[in-house]
Amino acid sequence: MLDLLKQIPLIRLLIPFVLGIVLCAFLLERISVSVEYVWYLLGFIAILTPVIYRLRKTSYDLRWLFGMAVFIELVAIGVVTTLLNSDEIYPSALINAPTENTQWLVKTIEEPVEKENSVKVEAIVTLCKDPEISGKALIYIAKSEQALALANGDQILINARLNPITTPNNPNEFNYPRYLRFHGIFRQAYVPDEHWVFVSAQKGFSLMTEVRNLRTTLLGRLDTTVFSQQERAIIAA
């Protein structure tokens, strides 16, 4: 293994970078982080970079300091990369949205999925009274003909409370909230039939909509294959 790392230096650089991404992703579940932390880390990286340059010219006995400094900086870069791609650190993030009943403009970004008593919609929701607050959420609409007719790209107006997605009580249970967090989804809501109205359908050509529709079609065909349910879930992921 050590010989492989020596032969492929890129792997040695990727390991601390990926470690920083994983470390940050799990820390975000346990602590609240604001955008100021990004500036602190960028300042740390800016200070560490010239130190690394100086250490590079030290004697052979101190080369381990150079390797350690590079490792720490790459971990920090991985953390910053994750933070910059995490909507929750920004004041306008949906995680900071009010939890009382209020009006939201909802745009579906996936084909709605029929459930036993509802229609599940993955959507971008925007707070009507403060359009700066926006993000992805799961919306469960009471099953009706109108709800079943919704399609990817449709816009609706809802009056609902967006609730945090709770963690499982059983430690051995699949951590669905963590899975959703990695996909940028932090809130969910149930909308009774009388608390939403249709606004508009998707207009014009949308490449992302076509890609999502193609994905939905391919996933639908998986149900007719010989793959087991677990294998289909892995492929769908």
Secondary structure as GFF3:
##gff-version 3
##sequence-region A 1 237
A	DSSP	alpha_helix	2	7	.	.	.	ID=ss1
A	DSSP	alpha_helix	9	27	.	.	.	ID=ss2
A	DSSP	alpha_helix	36	55	.	.	.	ID=ss3
A	DSSP	three_ten_helix	60	62	.	.	.	ID=ss4
A	DSSP	alpha_helix	63	84	.	.	.	ID=ss5
A	DSSP	three_ten_helix	87	89	.	.	.	ID=ss6
A	DSSP	three_ten_helix	94	96	.	.	.	ID=ss7
A	DSSP	beta_strand	102	108	.	.	.	ID=ss8
A	DSSP	beta_strand	113	114	.	.	.	ID=ss9
A	DSSP	beta_strand	118	127	.	.	.	ID=ss10
A	DSSP	beta_strand	134	142	.	.	.	ID=ss11
A	DSSP	alpha_helix	145	148	.	.	.	ID=ss12
A	DSSP	beta_strand	155	160	.	.	.	ID=ss13
A	DSSP	beta_strand	163	164	.	.	.	ID=ss14
A	DSSP	alpha_helix	176	182	.	.	.	ID=ss15
A	DSSP	beta_strand	185	191	.	.	.	ID=ss16
A	DSSP	three_ten_helix	193	195	.	.	.	ID=ss17
A	DSSP	beta_strand	196	200	.	.	.	ID=ss18
A	DSSP	alpha_helix	207	222	.	.	.	ID=ss19
A	DSSP	alpha_helix	229	236	.	.	.	ID=ss20
###
